[in-house]
Amino acid sequence: MLPLATPHRILIITDAWKPQVNGVVRTLTTVARELQDMGHIVDVIGPDRFRTLPCPTYPDIALSVLPRRRLIRMIEAFGPDALHIATEGPLGIAARRWAKQGGRCFTTAFHTRFAEYVNARTGLPVRPIYAWMRRFHGAGQGIMVATQSLREELTARGFRNIRAWSRGVDLELFKPYPRSAFDELPKPIFLYVGRVAVEKNIGAFLDLDLPGSKVVVGGGPQLATLQREYPAVTFTGPRHGEMLARAYSSADVFVFPSLTDTFGLVILEALACGTPVAAFPVTGPRDVLANAAGKIGEASHDLKVAALEALKADRTACRMHAERFSWRACAETFLSHLVPLTAPSRQINVSSDRSA
């Protein structure tokens, strides 16, 4: 067990980092801040500290070029008590290799359906990619996943030592605002927020025959193509902070068409703003929408049915459900799963850490 009389030095290695805007970056940024507020010393090493090249087919993602030597110097200079490798990219691979060669212990997380994303962009089969990912994560002392359904799926694929790690939402920022952001558009408003990329399956939403208006908030490699193909849809580009929260609040239904997300933080953000959710019944939506005290949306294999049914939801129940998800609880769970760099069988004591 790590010494509890002093703050822990926690190092997170991630290939997904600022200025990217996605659920992985938001999760790691917020968890790091919560851990610091709890008294821990946290550093996040991302591609912003290295020479990078744009990812093929997705230039918004920067890939670190030959990072190993510099990364090792950074790790050893920081002197972590615990190491968490968040992603399977160049930095994650280099950090894993350093840890394995030195007999050091670490945890990982399954944030992204990398195999499905590669398949969507290149047509490569998912099976050999999952085999590689099993080996990558199997070298660690625990792999954190966001939902029970993802845990079951990965277990069926041969992953082991899986640990539950849910997500949170900023309830001070994401809350019901006056519903005026899209006053000029015919109602009802059906909204999508997120990366505009092929793996998000946005066309399944935009192809629906729905009353009122469709709005897409976000940017990404598919934006220009979808703007040409769907001229009747309102594309706002990225929005952040209160402007984003006001967009959520002004929608009648938030439509989440993705089939490959592992959680979907945007679902929580929409619910926190009082906006019901329509989605397919897949990993992420079916976990987040479960056990609500009231109708907060609809999950259906027919996305049009889900969108129209979600119009009947209780906006107050949506907010109440989102209030069950706390970033502090998310950070404490993350902390409880970490392992000391040199002791694989012991975990950090969360209750003691709160007063560290």
BELNORVEN-V645208 format. One record per backbone hydrogen bond with DSSP energy under -0.5 kcal/mol. NH is the residue of the N-H (numbers start at 1). CO is the residue of the C=O. Records with the same first field share a line. If there is no record, write none. Layout:
NH->CO / CO
//
This chain:
10->8 / 41
11->9 / 82
12->43
13->84
14->12 / 45
17->15
20->17
22->20
26->22
27->23
28->24
29->25
30->26
31->27
32->28
33->29
34->30
35->31
36->32
37->33
38->34
39->36
40->35
41->8
42->40
43->10
45->12
46->44
49->46
50->47
53->63
55->58 / 61
58->55
61->58
62->60
63->53
65->51
66->64
71->67
72->68
73->69
74->70
75->71
76->72
77->73
78->74
79->75
80->75
81->9
82->9
83->339
84->11
85->107
86->13 / 84
87->13
93->89
94->90
95->91
96->92
97->93
98->94
99->95
100->96
101->97
102->98
103->100
104->99
105->341
107->83
108->142
109->85
110->144
111->109
114->112
117->113
118->114
119->115
120->116
121->117
122->118
123->118 / 119
124->118
129->125
130->126
131->127
132->128
133->129
134->130
135->131
136->132
137->133
138->134
139->135 / 136
140->137
141->106
143->161
144->108
145->163
151->147
152->148
153->149
154->150
155->151
156->152
157->153
158->155
159->154
163->143
165->145
169->325
171->169
174->170
175->173
180->178
183->180
185->182
190->188 / 213
191->189 / 253
192->215
194->217
196->219
197->195
200->197
201->198
204->201
205->202
206->202
207->203
208->205
210->208
213->188
215->190
216->234
217->192
218->216 / 237
222->196
223->220
226->222
227->223
228->224
229->225
230->226
233->230
234->214
235->233
236->216 / 234
237->216
243->240
244->240
245->241
246->242
247->243
248->244
249->245
250->246
251->247 / 248
252->189
253->189
254->276
255->191 / 253
256->254 / 278
257->255
259->199
267->264
268->264
269->265
270->266
271->267
272->268
273->269 / 270
274->271
275->270
276->252 / 274
277->296
278->254
279->298
280->256
282->280
285->283
286->282
288->284
289->285
290->287
292->289
294->292
296->294
298->277
300->279
303->301
306->302
307->303
308->304
309->305
310->306
311->307 / 308
312->309
313->310
314->295
315->313
318->314
319->315
320->316
321->317
322->318
323->319
324->321
325->322
326->324
330->326
331->327
332->328
333->329
334->330
335->331
336->332
337->333 / 334
338->334 / 335
340->343 / 346
341->81
343->340
346->343
348->338
350->348
353->349
354->350
355->352
356->353
//
